[in-house]
């Protein structure tokens, strides 16, 4: 696995999200409680960027149709069977 620097820590405060393109793939970086996770920046419903959604506490809601994700795990909240497809460690 190859790692690359995609953001500095001052660009992603706790409780914030940031969309980036890395090697041609859209990636969503999320800082929750000082832990940074990276997910595919794509809603499983219609494929729209999750970086355009709204994050309140640990819940990220897709801007298009309201699908909800738990940013701590990538698991879907509504619907519960949903799971963000790409999970990978982020090094900032």
C-alpha positions as CSV (number, residue, x, y, z in Angstrom):
1,X,0.0,0.0,0.0
2,X,1.3,3.4,-0.9
3,X,0.6,6.4,1.2
4,X,0.6,10.0,0.1
5,X,0.1,13.3,1.9
6,X,-3.3,14.8,1.0
7,X,-3.8,17.5,3.6
8,X,-2.2,19.2,6.6
9,X,-3.7,18.8,10.0
10,X,-4.7,22.5,10.1
11,X,-6.9,22.0,7.0
12,X,-9.1,19.5,8.8
13,X,-10.3,20.4,12.3
14,X,-12.2,18.1,14.5
15,X,-15.8,17.8,13.3
16,X,-15.0,18.8,9.8
17,X,-14.9,17.0,6.4
18,X,-12.8,17.6,3.3
19,X,-13.2,16.2,-0.2
20,X,-10.0,15.5,-2.2
21,X,-9.0,13.8,-5.5
22,X,-6.2,11.2,-5.0
23,X,-4.9,9.4,-8.0
24,X,-8.1,10.1,-9.9
25,X,-10.4,8.9,-7.1
26,X,-12.7,11.2,-5.0
27,X,-11.9,10.7,-1.3
28,X,-13.7,12.1,1.7
29,X,-11.5,12.9,4.8
30,X,-13.4,13.2,8.0
31,X,-12.0,14.3,11.4
32,X,-14.1,13.2,14.3
33,X,-12.8,13.6,17.8
34,X,-9.2,13.9,16.5
35,X,-9.4,10.6,14.5
36,X,-9.2,11.0,10.7
37,X,-10.9,8.5,8.5
38,X,-11.0,8.3,4.7
39,X,-13.9,7.1,2.6
40,X,-14.9,7.0,-1.0
41,X,-16.5,10.4,-1.6
42,X,-19.6,8.9,-3.1
43,X,-23.1,8.2,-1.7
44,X,-24.1,4.6,-2.3
45,X,-27.6,5.8,-3.4
46,X,-26.9,8.0,-6.4
47,X,-23.1,8.4,-6.4
48,X,-23.1,12.1,-5.5
49,X,-20.2,13.5,-3.5
50,X,-20.7,13.0,0.3
51,X,-18.3,16.0,0.8
52,X,-21.3,18.2,-0.3
53,X,-23.4,16.7,2.5
54,X,-24.0,18.0,6.0
55,X,-22.2,16.6,9.1
56,X,-23.7,17.0,12.5
57,X,-21.8,15.2,15.3
58,X,-20.9,11.8,13.9
59,X,-23.7,11.7,11.3
60,X,-23.0,12.6,7.6
61,X,-26.2,13.2,5.6
62,X,-26.0,13.1,1.8
63,X,-27.2,16.5,0.3
64,X,-29.2,14.8,-2.4
65,X,-31.6,12.4,-0.8
66,X,-30.8,12.3,2.9
67,X,-29.0,9.0,3.2
68,X,-27.1,9.0,6.5
69,X,-23.7,7.5,7.4
70,X,-21.8,7.2,10.7
71,X,-18.4,8.9,10.0
72,X,-16.8,6.9,12.8
73,X,-17.3,3.6,11.1
74,X,-18.6,4.2,7.5
75,X,-21.7,2.2,8.3
76,X,-25.1,3.3,7.1
77,X,-27.6,4.7,9.6
78,X,-30.5,5.2,7.2
79,X,-30.9,2.7,5.6
80,X,-29.1,0.5,8.1
81,X,-27.9,-1.9,5.4
82,X,-25.8,0.9,3.8
83,X,-22.0,0.9,4.1
84,X,-19.6,3.3,2.5
85,X,-17.6,1.2,0.0
86,X,-14.1,2.6,0.5
87,X,-12.5,2.6,3.9
88,X,-8.8,3.3,4.2
89,X,-6.5,4.8,6.7
90,X,-5.6,8.5,6.3
91,X,-2.2,9.8,7.3
92,X,-2.1,13.6,7.8
